[in-house]
Amino acid sequence: MILAVDLGQKTTGVAISEGNLASPYKTLKHQSAKEAIVKISKVCSEVGVEKLVVGYVEGKIKSFFENFAHNFKRANPGIKVILLDETMTTRQARQTLLQLQVPKTKRAKKEHEIAASIILQSYLDSL
């Protein structure tokens, strides 16, 4: 099982895959990266995750994602952690939801998990 995250400061989208297709899974709310690690670790243990794909953005905030990946790996040594460039995935997710005519209130709740599924599908396609 592979899990991908679209990590944010307060909201993180999660997607999952058992094979060749990524599916949006859930959106997690958290107050810190430490709390995000706890919540994502719980999801990983619930569904039996072997790999975690963490989307990152180049630039000044890249260290936020690298620190998260490092700390997650320390808390979950049995899970392989992969960093993958996720530039533009949130915009792609938003565009997809607009094309599907999803109401604005539902778009905001779903866009991060859709972005996570785009990250995960990109990873799966690269294999």
C-alpha positions in Angstrom: 0.0 0.0 0.0 1.3 3.5 -0.9 0.1 6.7 0.6 0.8 10.2 -0.7 0.4 13.5 1.1 -0.2 17.1 -0.1 1.3 18.6 3.0 0.1 22.0 4.2 0.7 24.1 7.3 -2.8 23.3 8.6 -4.4 21.0 6.1 -3.0 17.9 4.5 -4.6 15.9 1.7 -4.0 12.1 1.6 -4.3 9.7 -1.3 -3.9 6.0 -1.4 -3.1 3.2 -3.9 -2.9 -0.6 -3.8 -1.9 -0.9 -7.5 -1.6 1.4 -10.5 -4.3 3.9 -9.7 -4.3 6.6 -7.0 -7.5 7.5 -5.2 -8.2 10.5 -2.9 -8.5 9.2 0.6 -9.1 12.0 3.2 -8.2 15.5 4.3 -6.5 15.9 7.7 -6.6 19.1 9.8 -3.7 19.8 12.1 -2.0 22.6 14.0 1.6 21.6 13.4 3.9 19.3 11.4 4.3 17.2 14.5 0.6 16.7 14.8 0.4 15.9 11.0 3.0 13.2 11.6 0.9 11.7 14.3 -2.3 11.7 12.2 -0.6 10.4 9.1 1.2 7.7 11.1 -2.2 6.6 12.4 -3.6 6.3 8.9 -0.5 4.4 7.8 -0.9 1.8 10.5 -4.7 1.5 9.8 -4.3 0.7 6.2 -0.8 -1.0 6.2 1.3 1.5 4.3 4.7 0.5 3.1 5.7 3.7 1.2 4.8 7.4 1.8 5.2 9.8 -1.0 5.6 13.4 0.2 4.9 16.2 -2.3 7.2 19.2 -2.0 7.6 22.6 -3.6 11.0 24.0 -4.6 12.1 27.2 -3.0 12.3 28.7 0.5 9.8 26.3 2.0 11.4 23.1 0.6 13.1 22.6 4.0 9.6 22.3 5.6 8.9 19.2 3.5 12.4 17.8 4.0 12.1 18.2 7.8 8.6 16.6 7.7 9.9 13.6 5.7 12.9 13.2 8.0 10.8 13.3 11.2 8.2 11.0 9.7 10.8 8.5 8.8 12.3 8.7 12.3 8.8 8.0 13.8 8.0 5.3 11.3 11.3 3.5 10.4 9.4 0.6 8.6 7.9 3.0 6.0 9.9 4.1 3.0 9.6 7.9 2.4 9.9 9.4 -1.0 10.0 13.1 -1.8 8.3 14.1 -5.1 8.1 17.6 -6.7 4.4 18.6 -6.5 4.6 22.1 -8.1 1.2 23.0 -9.6 -0.8 20.0 -8.2 -3.1 22.1 -6.0 -3.8 24.3 -9.0 -4.5 21.2 -11.2 -6.8 19.8 -8.5 -8.7 23.1 -8.2 -9.1 23.2 -12.1 -10.3 19.6 -12.1 -12.9 20.3 -9.4 -14.0 23.4 -11.4 -14.4 21.4 -14.5 -16.5 18.9 -12.6 -18.7 21.8 -11.4 -18.1 20.9 -7.7 -19.6 23.6 -5.5 -17.1 26.0 -3.9 -17.8 24.8 -0.4 -17.0 21.2 -1.4 -14.0 22.2 -3.5 -12.2 23.6 -0.5 -12.7 20.4 1.4 -11.5 18.1 -1.4 -8.8 20.0 -3.2 -5.9 18.8 -1.0 -6.8 15.1 -1.3 -7.2 15.5 -5.1 -3.8 17.1 -5.2 -2.4 14.2 -3.2 -3.9 11.8 -5.7 -2.2 13.7 -8.5 1.1 13.5 -6.7 0.6 9.7 -6.1 -0.5 9.1 -9.7 2.6 10.9 -10.9 4.7 8.7 -8.7 3.0 5.5 -9.9 3.3 6.6 -13.6 7.1 7.1 -13.1 7.6 3.5 -12.0 
